[in-house]
Amino acid sequence: MKKIIAILLAAVMVFAFAACSTTDDDSESTTDASASSTVSSDLKVGFIFLHDSNSTYDKNFIDAADEVHNYQLFEDTQFIYKTNIAEDDSCLTAAEELVDAGCSIIFADSFGHEDYMIEAAKEFPDVQFCHATGTKAHTEGLSNYHNAFASIYEGRYLAGIAAGMKLNEMIANGEITEDEAKMGYVGAYTYAEVISGYTSFYLGAKSVCESVTMEVSFTGSWYDETAEKEAANKLISNGCVLISQHADSMGAPTACEEAGVPNVSYNGSTISACPNTFIVSSRINWAPYFEYAINCVINGEEIASDWTGTLSTGSVVLTDVNEDVAAEGTQDAIDEAIAALEAGTLHVFDTATFTVDGETITEYMADVDTDDNYEGDHNVIVDGYFDESADGFRSAPYFDLLIDGITLLDTQY
């Protein structure tokens, strides 16, 4: 009997010692993780991707989903992926299948998925639907349908600085003249999202290389490796000495590597395939949004109708600069611009830095509400700059001005 009592007393002392030895921070972390794990253990999260990991665009989303799934908070949560889902009724079917599988929240990653996600949200009011790059959440007014984007125009501006620094180096080395500082840009469609992206890239380059000009060619597809490579080669043959892109394959970077033309890619580093031409890449990191929205579901909180990630939220990121190709001082120039952007002393679309048909823009009615006639409905010039992806407007880009210095070789709507 005494032996049993001694054992019990020892156990109590060990338990008490363990409890007293745990710091307040550790106790809170353990409690929160345990409680959240219990809440989320039966949670299922669905994802609808336009392509698969062969697309740099979709791979960026898939990598972010994988990252969040590996967080301790969500280790017991089931993530279900639907890949190669076209922008048609198959998106609605995929959403319905994810609901049938028990998903409480569903994400889709492509602009053309939006109408089908809205239809699914109306069909399943108890499920949350989150759509990246969409434009209609703020006008649909559904409590279970949400849009998200990020201020990637800032990332593209920073990548543009790297491009401008490279042009300056080429000029200083006698490889080109100031008048030959012409960049090329491969775009998918002539949408505001792409226009905002190539314009911010151009303005970043122009901020350090005043003589820069740019030509843009559109492919009419988000992912067409052959068309993207052909567009890049066309731009190179037109005298473009540096290429960037808003398209999802390795077509343009491969063309640059083969031609020995410097390249600024998108949605991830291409240094392994293009070590001699890759400079830097910008991308949206979707992990902060996935984490935010899933936590809202777990905690019974409302998801923002329009959520815009920023540099400070870790949603806008750049890869490491390829020092073997980039101009000296590139990282310092990028870091300086990041500090100014975060301080609010630098605005990408400062109207003093560009003109349209030779005129400075003082007012512009943008089509924020995306009506069928594409009519402007909000004045987006605020304090001397175009206020892109602003709070109170919408998260997706609406910059569609065609500024001086950029020539469109074609269009694709």
LINGI-V767716 format. One record per backbone hydrogen bond with DSSP energy under -0.5 kcal/mol. CO is the residue of the C=O (numbers start at 1). NH is the residue of the N-H. If there is no record, write none. Layout:
# LINGI-V767716
CO_NH + CO_NH
This chain:
# LINGI-V767716
1_5 + 2_6 + 3_7 + 4_8 + 5_9 + 6_10 + 7_11 + 8_12 + 9_13 + 10_14 + 11_15 + 12_16 + 13_17 + 14_18 + 15_19 + 16_20 + 17_21 + 18_22 + 19_22 + 23_27 + 24_28 + 25_29 + 26_30 + 27_31 + 28_32 + 29_33 + 30_34 + 31_35 + 32_36 + 33_37 + 34_38 + 35_39 + 36_40 + 37_41 + 40_43 + 43_78 + 44_104 + 44_105 + 45_80 + 46_107 + 47_49 + 47_82 + 48_109 + 49_85 + 51_84 + 52_55 + 54_56 + 55_59 + 56_60 + 57_61 + 58_62 + 59_63 + 60_64 + 61_65 + 62_66 + 63_67 + 64_68 + 65_69 + 66_70 + 68_71 + 71_74 + 72_75 + 74_77 + 77_79 + 78_45 + 80_47 + 82_49 + 84_86 + 86_88 + 88_91 + 88_92 + 89_93 + 90_94 + 91_95 + 92_96 + 93_97 + 94_98 + 95_99 + 96_100 + 97_101 + 98_103 + 99_102 + 104_128 + 105_46 + 106_130 + 107_48 + 108_132 + 110_113 + 111_114 + 113_116 + 113_117 + 114_118 + 115_119 + 116_120 + 117_121 + 118_122 + 119_123 + 120_124 + 124_127 + 128_106 + 129_146 + 130_108 + 131_134 + 131_148 + 136_139 + 136_140 + 137_141 + 142_145 + 144_129 + 146_131 + 147_307 + 148_133 + 149_309 + 150_152 + 151_154 + 151_155 + 152_156 + 153_157 + 154_158 + 155_159 + 156_160 + 157_161 + 158_162 + 159_163 + 160_164 + 161_165 + 162_166 + 163_167 + 164_168 + 165_169 + 166_170 + 167_171 + 168_172 + 169_173 + 170_175 + 170_176 + 171_174 + 177_180 + 178_181 + 180_182 + 181_213 + 182_241 + 182_242 + 183_215 + 184_244 + 185_187 + 185_217 + 186_246 + 187_219 + 188_220 + 189_191 + 191_195 + 192_196 + 193_197 + 194_198 + 195_199 + 196_200 + 197_201 + 198_202 + 199_203 + 200_204 + 201_205 + 202_206 + 203_207 + 205_208 + 205_209 + 209_212 + 213_183 + 214_407 + 215_185 + 216_409 + 216_410 + 217_187 + 222_248 + 224_228 + 225_229 + 226_230 + 227_231 + 228_232 + 229_233 + 230_234 + 231_235 + 232_236 + 233_237 + 234_238 + 235_240 + 236_239 + 241_262 + 242_184 + 243_264 + 244_186 + 246_188 + 248_56 + 250_254 + 251_255 + 252_256 + 253_257 + 254_258 + 255_259 + 256_260 + 256_261 + 262_243 + 263_265 + 263_279 + 264_245 + 265_282 + 270_274 + 274_277 + 274_278 + 277_263 + 279_322 + 280_265 + 281_319 + 282_267 + 283_285 + 283_317 + 284_286 + 286_290 + 287_291 + 288_292 + 289_293 + 290_294 + 291_295 + 292_296 + 293_297 + 294_298 + 295_299 + 296_300 + 296_301 + 297_300 + 305_147 + 307_149 + 307_309 + 309_151 + 310_315 + 310_316 + 311_314 + 315_285 + 315_317 + 317_283 + 321_323 + 322_325 + 322_326 + 327_330 + 329_333 + 330_334 + 331_335 + 332_336 + 333_337 + 334_338 + 335_339 + 336_340 + 337_341 + 338_342 + 339_343 + 340_344 + 340_345 + 340_346 + 341_344 + 347_350 + 349_386 + 350_353 + 351_354 + 355_404 + 356_359 + 359_356 + 364_366 + 364_380 + 366_368 + 366_377 + 366_378 + 371_374 + 378_366 + 378_380 + 380_382 + 380_387 + 382_385 + 384_351 + 385_382 + 385_387 + 386_388 + 387_390 + 390_393 + 398_400 + 401_403 + 403_406 + 405_214 + 407_216 + 407_409 + 412_190
